[in-house]
Amino acid sequence: MIHRRLALVATCTIALLVGGCGSSSSEPTPAPVGGDDAGTDAVLPEAGSDVTPEAAPDAPAGMKVGEVLEIAPGSDGTLQASIPSSSADESYIAILYSASWAPNMDYTYEVKPATAQSRKRSPAKPSTSRQSAFLHRAHAPWLYASSVTPPPPPPPSPTPGVPPKVGDHHAFKVMSADWTKVLDIDGECIKVGTSLAIWLDKTTTDPAQATVDPAKLNDIVAGFEGTVLPRHHKFFGQESDVDQDGLIHVLYTPVMEQGVVAYFSPCDLANIVGCAAKNNMELIYANPPDLIGSPMMSSVSSILETLAHESQHAIYFHRKHMLNSQVSASENPYVGEALAGMAEDLSGYGNGTFFVWMSALDAMNEVSGPDLLDSSIDSYDKTRDGTLRGAGYLLYRYLYDQAGANEFAKGNVITDKGGVQWMNSLTDSIELGQENIEKVSGRPILDLLFDWYTAILLTNRPGPGGQPLNTEPKYNYLPVAWDPDTKSSTGKDERHGVDPYGQNPMNPNTPLTGPTINEVADASGSIRAGGVEYLRFAGSASGALKFSIQGLTGSNLRLRIVREK
């Protein structure tokens, strides 16, 4: 389980430590989980509507702009809609969802009438220009190789239980950039605070780059100890202290896979079979700031964002795996990435997280619940890596908001509104993936996913007069909040939360446009199990908008319709 943070956009990758190299090459037999199998064709209004199924079983009074209706499937699973409509200028968005938990499974579907010509799904999208920085490895092969001998005893700390001093040296074990061998690295301690010690690789660092600006070091330590770590303790809990020195260590070394900014290895914390390198300390490996090559990524705020991301991985591994005696348990890698993205957000240094989830909006129809949560998935997806990282953050941020989130006040004052307790429970429980979410949220994952996909579409979506189209809480993220204590590399207050239609910092004059919506004539005709398709229908001057959708057996299709104008 190696976590790497990658260049340009704040993120990292993970390689799971157990079970052998490679993801499963066989797809599990699709086994429908949950879903609505009601044997009626009735149009069911959402809770709070004044239209009842008895009064309008198939054709409710014309939908109001912003109204959401759920269509119940018939006995054969077909979804049939008949919406009173008087003009082709009316517009409706269908949220088509597969309430099936089948990892790596796509189902075909057909929209009728015939004017809605479904098209075959194109292959999963490769990284877009906004995702091009997501360089990664699907695995760290050395972790799995049967030929790897047990690692030698870890090098001792300079003095076990005693913090190092500036000028001390320590022998580190570091994997080579191609992950094929272990390197012996001489590290010199260049900064020690009360919770953070920073070391510099003196073996492989270019002598011309063998220093780090002292003022930058001071700002990094002050920001980490004054803001990042105290907030982590509040939201995620206390880190381990395997070397009993009370410190988290950072080793600045250029021995990095291309494009990687930083990474964390659980091998440094626990005795795990197959680990080739082990340092027996809370340790983050990071590229020296002067070698990153990007002024934005080498700024203090971006470095703190990186440390927030990687240190959360360390805390999560300690609390989820070590304290629950399951260091070899396999969890979907995008769970870890999503929660590390949440750590960036909640630490007050989440500017990079914004770019990750913004890219996910473009490809929500390539995302599914199993992609993000199912523990049978043990590797990264090369073509959708950026999308899945962003979508994972979007899911956990939605669940956090639904739990109540928190409020920030000047001076790192954090008031729990329900989200902090939710996150603590999520981190500390023994459950993994979707079972963990169901336990702490108290609802079936397939229902939560449907509401989440609806919120992705509706949160702050402009309606008549510029007002939000729909304000029902379960269909909306909480409003974006601005951090009173932290600022981004551009000097602006850092943001917390999600607004799919908010300001685009890449082009401040052009707001975001939410998830991609296909005209019904461009429907893909394929939906991922546990995934979503957004389809737009025009109204009808004939008196009713009528259509039906039928999916492959096992797809458990569910449908909500939103009138947008």
C-alpha positions as CSV (number, residue, x, y, z in Angstrom):
1,M,0.0,0.0,0.0
2,I,2.3,2.7,-1.3
3,H,0.7,6.1,-1.5
4,R,2.2,8.6,-4.0
5,R,1.4,12.2,-4.5
6,L,1.8,13.3,-8.1
7,A,3.0,16.4,-9.8
8,L,0.8,19.4,-10.7
9,V,-2.4,18.2,-9.2
10,A,-2.6,17.2,-5.5
11,T,-3.0,13.5,-5.4
12,C,-1.2,10.2,-4.8
13,T,-1.4,6.5,-5.7
14,I,-1.4,3.3,-3.7
15,A,-0.3,-0.3,-4.3
16,L,-1.9,-2.8,-2.0
17,L,0.3,-5.0,0.0
18,V,-1.3,-8.4,0.1
19,G,-2.9,-11.1,-2.0
20,G,-0.4,-11.2,-4.9
21,C,0.3,-8.9,-7.8
22,G,-2.4,-7.7,-10.2
23,S,-6.1,-7.1,-10.1
24,S,-8.5,-9.9,-10.7
25,S,-8.7,-10.7,-14.4
26,S,-12.1,-12.4,-14.0
27,E,-15.2,-10.4,-13.6
28,P,-17.5,-11.6,-10.8
29,T,-20.9,-12.9,-11.8
30,P,-23.2,-9.9,-11.6
31,A,-25.3,-10.3,-8.5
32,P,-27.9,-7.6,-8.1
33,V,-27.9,-6.0,-4.7
34,G,-30.9,-4.0,-3.6
35,G,-32.8,-2.1,-6.2
36,D,-36.5,-1.5,-6.6
37,D,-38.5,-4.4,-7.9
38,A,-41.9,-3.0,-7.3
39,G,-44.4,-4.4,-9.8
40,T,-46.1,-1.1,-10.8
41,D,-45.7,1.4,-13.5
42,A,-46.8,4.2,-11.2
43,V,-44.9,7.6,-11.2
44,L,-43.9,8.1,-7.6
45,P,-43.4,11.7,-6.4
46,E,-40.6,12.4,-4.0
47,A,-41.4,12.9,-0.4
48,G,-43.1,16.2,0.3
49,S,-44.9,16.3,-3.0
50,D,-48.7,17.0,-3.0
51,V,-49.2,14.5,-5.8
52,T,-50.0,11.0,-4.7
53,P,-49.7,7.7,-6.7
54,E,-53.4,7.1,-6.2
55,A,-54.4,10.5,-7.6
56,A,-52.0,10.2,-10.5
57,P,-50.7,6.7,-11.1
58,D,-49.3,7.3,-14.6
59,A,-49.7,11.0,-15.5
60,P,-49.2,13.5,-12.6
61,A,-50.2,17.1,-13.1
62,G,-47.5,18.9,-15.1
63,M,-44.2,19.0,-13.2
64,K,-43.0,22.2,-11.8
65,V,-39.6,23.5,-12.7
66,G,-37.1,22.0,-10.3
67,E,-39.4,19.2,-9.3
68,V,-38.0,15.7,-9.0
69,L,-40.1,12.6,-9.7
70,E,-39.0,9.0,-9.4
71,I,-40.4,6.5,-11.8
72,A,-41.0,3.0,-10.4
73,P,-40.1,0.1,-12.6
74,G,-42.7,-2.3,-13.9
75,S,-42.8,-6.0,-13.1
76,D,-40.3,-6.7,-15.9
77,G,-38.0,-3.8,-14.9
78,T,-39.1,-1.5,-17.6
79,L,-39.2,2.2,-16.7
80,Q,-42.2,4.0,-18.4
81,A,-42.7,7.7,-18.1
82,S,-45.7,9.8,-19.2
83,I,-45.2,13.5,-18.2
84,P,-47.8,16.1,-19.1
85,S,-46.2,18.6,-21.4
86,S,-47.4,21.4,-23.6
87,S,-44.3,22.7,-25.4
88,A,-41.2,21.4,-27.0
89,D,-39.4,24.3,-25.2
90,E,-39.8,22.4,-21.9
91,S,-36.7,20.5,-20.8
92,Y,-36.3,17.5,-18.6
93,I,-33.2,15.7,-17.3
94,A,-33.4,11.9,-16.6
95,I,-31.1,10.6,-13.9
96,L,-30.7,6.9,-15.0
97,Y,-29.1,4.8,-12.3
98,S,-28.2,1.1,-12.1
99,A,-28.8,-0.1,-8.5
100,S,-26.7,-3.1,-9.0
101,W,-23.4,-3.9,-7.2
102,A,-21.4,-5.8,-9.8
103,P,-17.7,-4.6,-10.1
104,N,-16.4,-4.1,-13.6
105,M,-19.8,-4.7,-15.2
106,D,-21.6,-2.7,-17.8
107,Y,-25.3,-3.2,-18.7
108,T,-26.9,-2.3,-22.0
109,Y,-30.2,-0.4,-22.0
110,E,-32.6,0.9,-24.7
111,V,-34.6,4.1,-24.8
112,K,-37.9,4.2,-26.7
113,P,-39.4,5.8,-28.8
114,A,-37.1,5.0,-31.7
115,T,-36.2,8.7,-32.1
116,A,-33.9,8.2,-29.1
117,Q,-31.2,6.2,-30.8
118,S,-29.0,4.7,-28.2
119,R,-25.3,4.4,-29.1
120,K,-22.7,2.0,-27.8
121,R,-20.6,3.2,-25.0
122,S,-17.2,4.3,-26.0
123,P,-14.2,3.0,-24.1
124,A,-13.3,4.6,-20.8
125,K,-11.9,8.0,-21.4
126,P,-8.2,8.4,-21.1
127,S,-6.8,11.2,-19.0
128,T,-7.8,14.6,-20.4
129,S,-5.5,17.6,-20.5
130,R,-6.7,18.4,-16.9
131,Q,-5.8,14.9,-15.8
132,S,-2.5,14.5,-17.6
133,A,-0.6,15.0,-14.4
134,F,-2.0,11.8,-13.0
135,L,1.1,9.7,-13.7
136,H,1.0,6.5,-11.7
137,R,1.8,2.9,-11.3
138,A,-0.9,0.3,-11.0
139,H,1.3,-1.7,-8.6
140,A,4.6,-1.7,-6.9
141,P,5.7,-5.1,-8.2
142,W,8.5,-5.5,-5.6
143,L,5.8,-5.8,-2.9
144,Y,4.3,-8.8,-4.4
145,A,7.2,-10.7,-5.9
146,S,7.5,-14.2,-4.3
147,S,11.3,-14.0,-4.7
148,V,11.5,-11.0,-2.3
149,T,13.3,-12.2,0.9
150,P,12.1,-10.9,4.3
151,P,13.5,-7.4,4.8
152,P,16.5,-6.9,7.1
153,P,15.9,-5.4,10.5
154,P,15.1,-1.7,10.1
155,P,17.8,0.8,10.8
156,P,17.4,2.2,14.3
157,S,16.4,5.8,14.9
158,P,19.4,8.0,15.9
159,T,18.3,7.3,19.4
160,P,15.1,5.4,19.8
161,G,12.5,7.6,21.5
162,V,14.6,10.7,21.3
163,P,13.9,13.3,18.6
164,P,16.8,14.0,16.3
165,K,18.7,17.3,16.2
166,V,19.6,19.5,13.3
167,G,22.8,18.0,11.8
168,D,22.1,14.4,12.8
169,H,22.4,11.8,10.1
170,H,20.4,8.6,9.6
171,A,20.5,5.7,7.2
172,F,17.3,5.4,5.3
173,K,16.1,2.5,3.1
174,V,14.5,3.9,-0.1
175,M,13.1,2.1,-3.1
176,S,14.7,3.1,-6.4
177,A,12.6,5.2,-8.8
178,D,11.8,2.1,-10.9
179,W,10.9,0.1,-7.8
180,T,13.4,-2.7,-8.5
181,K,15.9,-2.4,-5.7
182,V,16.5,-0.9,-2.2
183,L,18.9,2.1,-1.9
184,D,20.8,3.1,1.2
185,I,20.4,6.8,1.6
186,D,22.2,9.0,4.1
187,G,19.8,11.6,5.4
188,E,20.8,14.8,7.2
189,C,18.3,16.4,9.6
190,I,17.7,20.0,8.5
191,K,14.7,21.0,10.6
192,V,13.0,19.8,13.8
193,G,9.8,21.1,15.2
194,T,7.6,19.8,18.0
195,S,5.8,17.4,15.6
196,L,7.7,17.4,12.3
197,A,11.3,16.6,11.4
198,I,12.7,17.2,7.9
199,W,15.6,15.3,6.4
200,L,17.6,15.8,3.2
201,D,19.0,13.0,1.1
202,K,22.7,13.7,1.0
203,T,23.5,10.6,-1.2
204,T,21.6,11.3,-4.4
205,T,20.6,15.0,-4.2
206,D,22.4,17.2,-6.7
207,P,24.8,19.3,-4.6
208,A,23.5,22.4,-6.2
209,Q,20.1,21.5,-4.9
210,A,21.2,20.1,-1.5
211,T,19.6,22.9,0.5
212,V,16.1,24.1,1.2
213,D,15.3,27.7,1.8
214,P,15.3,28.1,5.6
215,A,12.4,30.6,5.5
216,K,10.4,28.0,3.5
217,L,11.2,25.3,6.0
218,N,10.0,27.5,8.9
219,D,6.8,28.2,7.1
220,I,6.3,24.5,6.3
221,V,6.8,23.4,9.9
222,A,4.6,26.2,11.2
223,G,1.8,25.5,8.9
224,F,1.9,21.7,9.5
225,E,2.2,21.9,13.3
226,G,-0.2,24.9,13.7
227,T,-2.9,23.9,11.2
228,V,-2.6,20.7,9.3
229,L,-1.8,18.2,12.1
230,P,-4.2,19.6,14.7
231,R,-7.0,19.5,12.2
232,H,-6.1,15.9,11.3
233,H,-6.3,14.9,14.9
234,K,-9.8,16.4,15.1
235,F,-11.1,14.9,11.9
236,F,-9.2,11.6,11.6
237,G,-7.5,10.9,15.0
238,Q,-4.0,10.5,16.3
239,E,-1.2,9.1,14.2
240,S,1.0,6.1,15.4
241,D,4.4,6.6,17.0
242,V,6.3,3.4,16.2
243,D,9.7,4.9,17.0
244,Q,8.4,6.7,20.1
245,D,9.9,10.1,19.2
246,G,6.6,12.0,18.8
247,L,7.4,13.1,15.3
248,I,6.3,12.7,11.7
249,H,9.4,12.6,9.5
250,V,9.8,14.0,5.9
251,L,12.7,12.8,3.8
252,Y,13.4,15.1,0.9
253,T,14.9,12.9,-1.8
254,P,14.9,13.0,-5.6
255,V,14.6,9.2,-5.8
256,M,11.1,9.4,-7.1
257,E,9.1,7.8,-9.9
258,Q,8.7,10.3,-12.7
259,G,5.9,12.7,-11.9
260,V,5.6,11.8,-8.3
261,V,5.8,14.5,-5.7
262,A,5.5,12.4,-2.5
263,Y,4.5,9.1,-1.1
264,F,3.8,7.2,2.1
265,S,4.6,3.5,2.7
266,P,2.9,1.4,5.4
267,C,6.0,-0.8,5.3
268,D,7.5,1.9,7.6
269,L,4.9,1.4,10.2
270,A,4.0,-2.3,10.3
271,N,5.6,-5.8,9.9
272,I,4.1,-6.7,6.5
273,V,5.3,-9.7,4.5
274,G,6.9,-8.7,1.2
275,C,8.1,-5.2,2.2
276,A,11.6,-4.7,0.8
277,A,12.3,-1.4,2.5
278,K,11.4,-0.4,6.1
279,N,12.4,2.5,8.2
280,N,10.4,2.0,11.4
281,M,9.1,5.6,11.7
282,E,6.2,7.8,10.6
283,L,7.8,8.8,7.3
284,I,6.8,10.8,4.2
285,Y,9.0,10.6,1.1
286,A,9.0,13.9,-0.8
287,N,10.7,15.5,-3.7
288,P,12.8,18.5,-2.6
289,P,10.9,21.7,-3.3
290,D,13.5,23.1,-5.6
291,L,13.3,20.0,-7.8
292,I,9.6,19.9,-8.3
293,G,9.9,22.3,-11.3
294,S,6.6,24.1,-10.7
295,P,6.4,27.3,-8.8
296,M,2.8,26.5,-7.8
297,M,3.6,23.0,-6.6
298,S,6.7,24.2,-4.7
299,S,4.8,26.9,-2.9
300,V,4.4,26.5,0.9
301,S,0.6,26.1,0.6
302,S,1.1,23.3,-2.0
303,I,3.7,21.6,0.1
304,L,1.4,21.7,3.1
305,E,-1.4,20.3,0.9
306,T,1.0,17.4,0.0
307,L,1.8,16.8,3.6
308,A,-1.8,16.9,4.5
309,H,-2.6,14.2,1.9
310,E,0.3,11.9,2.8
311,S,0.0,12.3,6.6
312,Q,-3.7,11.4,6.4
313,H,-2.7,8.2,4.7
314,A,-0.5,7.4,7.6
315,I,-3.1,8.2,10.2
316,Y,-5.8,6.2,8.3
317,F,-3.5,3.2,8.0
318,H,-2.8,3.3,11.7
319,R,-6.4,3.7,12.8
320,K,-8.1,1.5,10.2
321,H,-5.6,-1.3,9.8
322,M,-3.1,-1.3,12.7
323,L,-5.5,-0.7,15.6
324,N,-8.0,-3.1,14.1
325,S,-5.3,-5.8,13.6
326,Q,-5.9,-6.0,9.8
327,V,-2.7,-4.7,8.3
328,S,-3.1,-7.1,5.4
329,A,-6.7,-6.2,4.7
330,S,-7.2,-5.1,1.1
331,E,-9.4,-2.0,0.5
332,N,-10.2,-0.3,-2.8
333,P,-7.3,2.2,-3.4
334,Y,-9.8,5.0,-4.3
335,V,-11.2,4.9,-0.7
336,G,-7.7,6.0,0.5
337,E,-7.4,8.6,-2.3
338,A,-10.9,10.0,-1.5
339,L,-10.2,10.4,2.2
340,A,-6.8,11.9,1.5
341,G,-8.6,14.4,-0.7
342,M,-10.9,15.1,2.1
343,A,-7.9,15.7,4.3
344,E,-6.6,18.3,1.9
345,D,-10.0,20.0,2.0
346,L,-10.5,19.9,5.7
347,S,-6.9,20.9,6.5
348,G,-7.4,24.2,4.7
349,Y,-5.0,23.4,1.9
350,G,-7.2,21.8,-0.7
351,N,-6.7,23.9,-3.8
352,G,-5.5,20.9,-5.8
353,T,-8.5,18.8,-4.7
354,F,-10.7,21.3,-6.6
355,F,-9.0,20.5,-9.9
356,V,-9.3,16.7,-9.3
357,W,-13.1,16.8,-8.7
358,M,-13.6,19.3,-11.4
359,S,-12.2,16.9,-13.9
360,A,-14.5,14.1,-12.6
361,L,-17.6,16.1,-13.5
362,D,-16.8,15.6,-17.2
363,A,-16.9,11.8,-16.9
364,M,-19.5,10.9,-14.3
365,N,-21.0,8.3,-16.6
366,E,-17.7,6.5,-16.4
367,V,-17.9,6.1,-12.6
368,S,-19.6,3.6,-10.4
369,G,-20.0,2.8,-6.7
370,P,-18.0,-0.4,-7.1
371,D,-15.3,1.4,-8.9
372,L,-14.8,3.6,-5.9
373,L,-15.5,1.3,-3.0
374,D,-15.5,-2.4,-3.7
375,S,-12.5,-4.2,-2.1
376,S,-12.3,-6.7,-5.0
377,I,-10.7,-3.9,-6.9
378,D,-7.0,-3.7,-5.8
379,S,-5.3,-1.6,-8.4
380,Y,-5.5,1.7,-10.1
381,D,-7.3,2.3,-13.4
382,K,-4.8,3.8,-15.9
383,T,-7.4,5.3,-18.1
384,R,-9.7,6.7,-15.4
385,D,-7.3,7.4,-12.6
386,G,-7.9,11.2,-12.3
387,T,-11.7,10.7,-12.8
388,L,-11.9,8.1,-10.0
389,R,-9.8,10.1,-7.6
390,G,-12.1,13.1,-8.1
391,A,-15.3,11.1,-8.0
392,G,-14.2,9.5,-4.8
393,Y,-13.7,12.8,-3.1
394,L,-17.0,14.0,-4.4
395,L,-18.8,11.0,-2.9
396,Y,-17.2,11.3,0.6
397,R,-17.7,15.1,0.6
398,Y,-21.4,14.5,-0.1
399,L,-21.7,12.0,2.7
400,Y,-19.8,14.3,5.0
401,D,-22.1,17.2,4.2
402,Q,-25.2,14.9,4.7
403,A,-23.9,14.1,8.1
404,G,-23.8,17.8,8.9
405,A,-20.1,18.7,8.2
406,N,-18.5,21.3,10.4
407,E,-18.0,25.0,10.8
408,F,-14.6,26.8,10.9
409,A,-13.9,30.0,12.9
410,K,-10.8,32.1,13.1
411,G,-8.0,30.5,15.1
412,N,-8.6,26.9,14.0
413,V,-11.8,26.7,15.9
414,I,-13.8,23.8,14.6
415,T,-17.4,23.2,15.6
416,D,-18.8,19.7,14.8
417,K,-22.2,19.8,13.1
418,G,-22.2,16.0,12.8
419,G,-19.6,15.5,10.1
420,V,-16.6,15.2,12.5
421,Q,-18.1,12.4,14.5
422,W,-19.1,10.7,11.2
423,M,-15.5,10.9,9.9
424,N,-14.1,9.7,13.2
425,S,-16.4,6.7,13.1
426,L,-15.6,6.0,9.5
427,T,-11.9,6.1,10.2
428,D,-11.9,3.9,13.3
429,S,-14.4,1.2,12.4
430,I,-13.1,-2.2,11.3
431,E,-15.4,-2.2,8.2
432,L,-14.0,-1.3,4.8
433,G,-15.4,0.2,1.6
434,Q,-19.2,0.2,1.1
435,E,-19.9,-1.7,4.3
436,N,-18.1,1.0,6.3
437,I,-20.3,3.7,4.7
438,E,-23.5,1.8,5.3
439,K,-22.5,1.3,9.0
440,V,-21.7,5.0,9.8
441,S,-24.4,6.5,7.5
442,G,-27.2,4.1,8.5
443,R,-28.5,3.7,4.9
444,P,-28.0,1.2,2.1
445,I,-25.2,2.1,-0.2
446,L,-27.3,1.8,-3.3
447,D,-29.8,4.4,-2.0
448,L,-27.0,6.7,-1.0
449,L,-25.4,6.5,-4.4
450,F,-28.7,7.4,-6.1
451,D,-29.0,10.5,-3.9
452,W,-25.4,11.4,-4.5
453,Y,-25.7,11.2,-8.3
454,T,-28.8,13.4,-8.0
455,A,-26.9,15.9,-5.9
456,I,-24.1,16.1,-8.4
457,L,-26.7,17.3,-10.9
458,L,-28.8,19.6,-8.7
459,T,-26.4,21.2,-6.2
460,N,-26.7,24.9,-6.9
461,R,-27.8,24.3,-10.5
462,P,-29.2,27.6,-11.7
463,G,-33.0,27.7,-12.2
464,P,-35.4,30.5,-13.1
465,G,-34.1,33.9,-12.2
466,G,-30.7,32.4,-11.3
467,Q,-32.0,30.8,-8.1
468,P,-31.1,27.2,-7.3
469,L,-33.2,24.7,-9.3
470,N,-33.9,22.5,-6.3
471,T,-33.0,23.0,-2.6
472,E,-34.0,19.7,-1.1
473,P,-31.2,18.9,1.4
474,K,-30.5,15.3,0.3
475,Y,-30.1,16.5,-3.3
476,N,-27.6,19.2,-2.4
477,Y,-24.1,19.6,-1.0
478,L,-23.8,22.2,1.7
479,P,-22.8,25.6,0.5
480,V,-19.1,26.2,-0.1
481,A,-17.3,27.8,2.9
482,W,-14.1,29.8,2.9
483,D,-11.3,29.1,5.4
484,P,-10.7,31.9,7.9
485,D,-7.1,30.8,8.5
486,T,-5.5,29.4,5.3
487,K,-4.7,30.8,1.9
488,S,-3.8,29.2,-1.4
489,S,-0.6,29.8,-3.4
490,T,-2.4,32.7,-5.1
491,G,-3.1,34.4,-1.8
492,K,-6.9,33.7,-1.8
493,D,-8.8,32.1,1.0
494,E,-8.9,28.3,0.7
495,R,-12.4,26.8,0.0
496,H,-14.2,23.9,1.6
497,G,-16.8,21.9,-0.2
498,V,-18.3,21.4,-3.7
499,D,-20.3,23.6,-6.1
500,P,-20.6,22.0,-9.5
501,Y,-21.7,25.3,-11.0
502,G,-19.4,27.6,-9.1
503,Q,-16.4,29.6,-10.1
504,N,-13.8,28.0,-12.3
505,P,-10.4,29.3,-11.1
506,M,-8.9,28.3,-14.5
507,N,-11.2,30.8,-16.1
508,P,-12.9,33.0,-13.4
509,N,-15.3,34.5,-16.0
510,T,-16.7,31.1,-16.9
511,P,-18.5,29.2,-14.2
512,L,-18.5,25.4,-14.1
513,T,-21.3,23.7,-15.9
514,G,-21.9,20.6,-13.8
515,P,-21.8,17.0,-14.9
516,T,-22.0,16.1,-18.6
517,I,-25.6,15.6,-19.8
518,N,-26.2,13.8,-23.1
519,E,-29.2,14.5,-25.3
520,V,-31.3,11.4,-25.3
521,A,-30.5,10.8,-29.0
522,D,-26.9,10.5,-27.9
523,A,-27.5,8.1,-25.1
524,S,-24.6,5.7,-24.7
525,G,-26.9,2.6,-24.4
526,S,-24.6,1.3,-21.7
527,I,-24.5,2.0,-18.0
528,R,-22.0,0.8,-15.4
529,A,-23.3,-1.3,-12.6
530,G,-23.7,1.1,-9.7
531,G,-23.3,4.0,-12.2
532,V,-25.3,6.8,-13.7
533,E,-26.3,8.4,-17.0
534,Y,-27.7,11.9,-17.3
535,L,-30.1,12.3,-20.3
536,R,-31.9,15.4,-21.5
537,F,-35.4,15.1,-23.0
538,A,-37.3,18.0,-24.7
539,G,-41.0,18.5,-23.9
540,S,-43.8,17.7,-26.3
541,A,-46.5,19.9,-27.8
542,S,-48.7,16.8,-28.1
543,G,-49.7,16.9,-24.5
544,A,-47.3,14.4,-22.9
545,L,-43.7,13.5,-22.9
546,K,-43.6,9.7,-23.2
547,F,-40.7,7.3,-23.2
548,S,-39.6,4.0,-21.8
549,I,-36.2,2.6,-20.8
550,Q,-35.4,-1.1,-20.6
551,G,-32.2,-2.5,-19.3
552,L,-30.4,-5.8,-19.4
553,T,-31.6,-8.3,-16.7
554,G,-29.7,-7.6,-13.5
555,S,-29.2,-3.9,-14.2
556,N,-31.9,-2.9,-11.7
557,L,-32.4,0.5,-13.4
558,R,-33.9,3.3,-11.4
559,L,-35.0,6.6,-12.8
560,R,-35.6,10.2,-11.5
561,I,-36.8,13.0,-13.8
562,V,-36.0,16.7,-13.1
563,R,-37.8,19.4,-15.0
564,E,-35.2,22.1,-15.7
565,K,-37.3,24.5,-17.7
